[in-house]
């Protein structure tokens, strides 16, 4: 058996977005515990020459027989996470069919999990918003994620946002934490309800996005236009917590491969 790791993220037309993802993956891959393991970064769309099939082909060219796939996505509520799983031959979680087709792959595939409410990421978000806080016991948080209108995925987004919000609230000692999605369009309605119910509380908006870009810089501010709130638009990257999350996912994935195959990586 020869293990390898394929990290999959969404992709972007912004070169800076790609660079941030690549740098985080490279930092994780530099771990001594991953020495000698082929690791590829690939993208769901947009980045020609580095799409998922390109990553599969390169790992198999290097002789990989067992591939651990790390979905670098914020939530298991992302339809893309299921779409990728479908293309690798895993069972669908809903009746929503993806459009990736079926990947050409000879290696045995093992599929990991996205970020969801990981404690390290809660600490990252708490650190991102700390400069905005002056009196946390009288401040409320509003986590905003992309979301989904599809029932199964919507429910997964709800669960992840609720749990992550509570983790961040507890870390910072905030009064309460609420959440909203951009799809469906909940942000303005939720913020209005929060301010009507507790007008004495300042609201800190926490964006739940991997990297700064269109959603953090334009969509969220536009959706909340006219409201008073605190916001710095900071996303998850760049941050060592993402590098550590990736490293842990990779090492845990390799351990899973080893346990399932009952071999060591030197065999």
C-alpha positions in Angstrom: 0.0 0.0 0.0 1.1 3.5 -0.8 -1.0 6.3 0.8 -1.6 9.7 -0.6 -3.7 12.7 0.3 -5.9 14.9 -1.9 -7.1 18.2 -0.4 -10.1 19.6 -2.2 -11.3 23.2 -1.9 -13.7 25.2 -4.0 -11.5 27.4 -6.2 -11.6 31.0 -7.1 -10.7 33.5 -9.8 -8.7 35.5 -7.3 -5.1 34.4 -7.3 -4.7 35.6 -3.7 -7.4 33.1 -2.6 -5.6 30.2 -4.3 -2.3 31.3 -2.7 -3.8 31.3 0.8 -5.2 27.8 0.4 -1.9 26.5 -1.1 0.2 28.0 1.6 -2.0 26.5 4.4 -1.8 23.1 2.8 2.0 23.4 2.2 2.4 24.3 5.9 0.4 21.3 7.0 2.2 19.0 4.6 5.6 20.1 6.1 4.8 18.2 9.3 7.5 15.5 10.0 4.6 13.0 10.5 3.7 13.4 6.9 7.2 13.1 5.5 7.3 11.1 2.3 3.5 11.1 1.8 2.4 12.6 -1.6 -0.1 15.4 -1.0 -1.9 17.3 -3.7 -4.1 20.4 -3.5 -6.9 20.5 -6.0 -10.1 22.5 -6.7 -13.7 21.8 -7.5 -13.8 24.4 -10.3 -12.3 27.4 -12.0 -8.6 26.6 -11.5 -7.7 24.9 -14.8 -5.0 22.3 -14.6 -5.6 21.8 -10.9 -9.1 20.3 -10.8 -10.0 17.2 -8.8 -9.3 14.8 -11.7 -5.9 16.4 -12.2 -5.1 15.8 -8.5 -6.2 12.2 -8.7 -4.1 11.6 -11.9 -1.0 13.1 -10.3 -1.3 11.0 -7.1 -1.8 7.8 -9.1 1.1 8.7 -11.3 3.2 8.8 -8.1 2.0 5.3 -7.3 -0.7 6.1 -4.7 -2.9 3.1 -4.1 -4.9 4.4 -1.1 -6.1 8.0 -1.2 -7.4 10.0 1.7 -9.6 12.9 0.5 -9.8 16.0 2.8 -12.7 18.3 1.9 -11.5 21.8 2.8 -15.0 23.2 3.1 -16.7 25.1 6.0 -19.7 22.9 6.5 -21.0 19.4 5.8 -24.1 21.3 4.7 -22.2 22.3 1.6 -23.8 20.6 -1.4 -20.3 20.5 -2.9 -19.1 18.1 -0.2 -21.9 15.6 -1.2 -21.3 16.3 -4.9 -17.6 15.4 -4.6 -18.6 12.2 -2.6 -21.0 11.2 -5.3 -18.3 11.5 -8.0 -16.1 9.2 -5.9 -18.9 6.7 -5.7 -20.0 7.3 -2.1 -23.8 7.2 -1.2 -25.8 10.4 -1.8 -27.1 12.2 1.3 -30.0 13.6 -0.6 -31.7 13.2 -4.0 -29.8 16.3 -5.3 -27.6 15.0 -8.1 -24.2 16.7 -8.6 -22.8 17.5 -12.0 -19.2 16.2 -11.6 -20.0 12.9 -13.2 -17.7 10.0 -12.0 -14.0 10.5 -11.4 -11.5 8.1 -13.1 -9.8 6.6 -10.2 -8.0 3.2 -9.5 -6.9 3.9 -5.9 -9.1 3.1 -2.9 -10.7 6.3 -1.7 -11.3 7.3 1.9 -13.4 10.4 2.4 -12.8 12.8 5.3 -15.0 15.5 6.9 -15.2 19.3 6.5 -14.7 21.8 9.3 -18.2 22.1 10.8 -17.9 23.0 14.6 -14.2 22.1 15.1 -13.0 23.6 18.4 -9.8 24.9 16.8 -11.8 26.9 14.3 -14.0 28.2 17.1 -10.8 29.6 18.7 -9.8 31.1 15.4 -13.1 32.9 15.0 -13.0 34.1 18.6 -9.5 35.5 17.9 -10.7 37.2 14.7 -13.5 39.2 16.5 -11.7 39.9 19.8 -10.6 43.4 18.6 -14.2 44.3 18.0 -15.3 43.5 21.6 -15.3 45.9 24.5 -17.8 44.5 26.9 -18.6 40.9 25.9 -21.2 40.3 28.6 -23.4 42.9 26.8 -22.5 41.8 23.2 -24.2 39.3 20.9 -22.7 37.4 18.0 -24.3 36.8 14.6 -22.5 34.0 12.7 -23.1 34.2 9.0 -22.4 31.3 6.6 -23.2 30.6 3.0 -26.0 28.1 3.7 -28.3 26.1 1.5 -32.0 26.0 0.6 -31.9 22.2 0.2 -33.6 20.6 3.2 -30.9 18.1 4.2 -28.1 20.5 3.7 -30.0 23.4 5.3 -30.4 21.3 8.4 -26.7 20.5 8.4 -25.8 24.1 8.1 -28.1 24.9 11.0 -26.6 22.3 13.3 -23.0 23.3 12.5 -23.7 27.1 12.9 -25.5 26.6 16.2 -22.8 24.5 17.7 -19.9 26.7 16.4 -21.7 29.8 17.6 -22.0 28.4 21.1 -18.4 27.5 21.1 -17.3 31.0 20.1 -19.8 32.6 22.6 -18.4 30.5 25.5 -14.8 31.3 24.5 -15.3 35.1 24.6 -17.9 35.3 27.3 -20.5 36.9 25.0 -24.1 37.3 26.0 -25.6 35.2 23.2 -24.9 33.8 19.8 -27.3 33.6 16.8 -26.7 32.5 13.2 -28.0 33.3 9.7 -27.4 32.0 6.2 -27.0 33.9 3.0 -28.9 31.2 1.2 -31.7 31.5 2.0 -31.4 35.3 2.7 -31.7 35.4 6.5 -29.0 37.9 7.6 -31.0 41.1 7.6 -34.0 39.5 9.2 -32.0 37.8 11.9 -30.1 41.0 12.8 -33.3 43.0 12.9 -34.9 40.5 15.2 -31.8 40.5 17.5 -31.8 44.2 17.8 -35.5 44.4 18.4 -35.4 41.8 21.1 -32.3 43.1 22.9 -31.7 46.7 21.8 -29.2 47.2 24.6 -26.8 44.6 23.1 -24.2 45.4 20.5 -24.0 42.9 17.7 -20.7 41.5 16.3 -21.1 39.9 12.9 -18.8 36.8 12.4 -18.3 35.7 8.8 -17.9 32.0 8.4 -15.8 31.8 5.2 -12.5 30.2 4.4 -11.0 33.3 2.8 -11.8 37.0 2.4 -13.4 37.8 -0.9 -16.7 38.5 -2.6 -18.9 37.2 0.2 -17.0 38.9 3.1 -16.3 42.1 1.3 -19.5 42.7 -0.6 -22.4 40.3 0.0 -22.5 40.5 3.8 -22.1 44.3 4.0 -24.7 44.8 1.3 -27.2 42.4 3.0 -26.8 44.3 6.2 -26.8 47.8 4.7 -28.5 50.3 7.0 -27.9 48.3 10.3 -25.5 49.3 13.1 -23.2 46.4 13.9 -19.5 45.6 14.4 -17.7 43.8 11.6 -14.1 43.5 10.3 -14.7 40.9 7.5 -11.9 38.6 8.7 -12.1 35.1 7.3 -10.3 31.9 8.4 -7.2 32.3 6.2 -4.5 33.1 6.8 -4.3 31.5 10.2 -2.2 28.7 11.8 -5.4 27.1 13.1 -6.4 26.1 9.5 -2.9 24.7 9.0 -3.2 22.7 12.2 -6.7 21.5 11.3 -5.4 20.3 7.9 -2.4 18.6 9.6 -4.7 16.8 12.0 -7.1 15.7 9.2 -4.2 14.3 7.2 -2.6 12.5 10.1 -5.9 11.1 11.3 -6.7 10.0 7.7 -3.4 8.2 7.3 -4.1 6.5 10.6 -7.4 5.3 9.3 -5.8 3.9 6.2 -3.3 2.1 8.3 -5.9 0.6 10.6 -8.1 -0.5 7.7 -5.2 -2.1 5.8 -3.5 -3.4 9.0 -0.1 -2.2 7.7 2.5 0.4 8.4 3.5 2.9 5.8 7.0 1.5 5.5 5.7 -1.8 4.2 
